[in-house]
């Protein structure tokens, strides 16, 4: 079984596919060591690594080099969060996706919000972008790459489920392999969406939306953890720094288990 087929198969297993997200080579290696069969990247974690804000805040070539280091660090499949494609030009987006796939990525995650305008792209515009990506990958011999279409309607203060459903159906008809709706937490909305689609539904783990069995029963196939691990690492370092500078007793800094790294 090749890595592309294996990644697709993870979405049809009898249990929820949990996709944890790396932001640098070390985090990727640790996720693989911990038992992940495939991983994703987190754009926010990668931006934090550059000491920048999330949202395509670097040149695409910088992002490409970061991504290459993550993919090269592990033997398992890596799905790459390419944000909005680092452009609003269809040809440029397709070139960027192809560059990522040529590094060895088994999948990509692409948003329907534009970093240029700060708004959701028109449904027809995003559908054409997705069709163009599909054609580009097919022509280049990468038809097995998993295209995950992210729908950003539930990240808006005003959420209209009908818009989410319309976009999901349109993107499915554009030939994508999965749909990702970060921010959706309503049980009935998730159930309706999963029933209406013939491709895997992916949601984001959130404080009130993270129970494996419950989500799987609602029809969710993939649970992404986004920047959760990256945020926890940052929080730990910040807390330990405050403790080291202010406490008289530093024994808490040495209570971790001996490190076991695969290199």
Beta strands, then each sheet from edge to edge (+ up, - down):
strand 1: 17-19
strand 2: 21-22
strand 3: 38-41
strand 4: 77-81
strand 5: 107-111
strand 6: 146-150
strand 7: 178-180
strand 8: 200-204
strand 9: 222-224
sheet 1: 1+ 9+ 8+ 7+ 6+ 5+ 4+ 3+ 2+
end
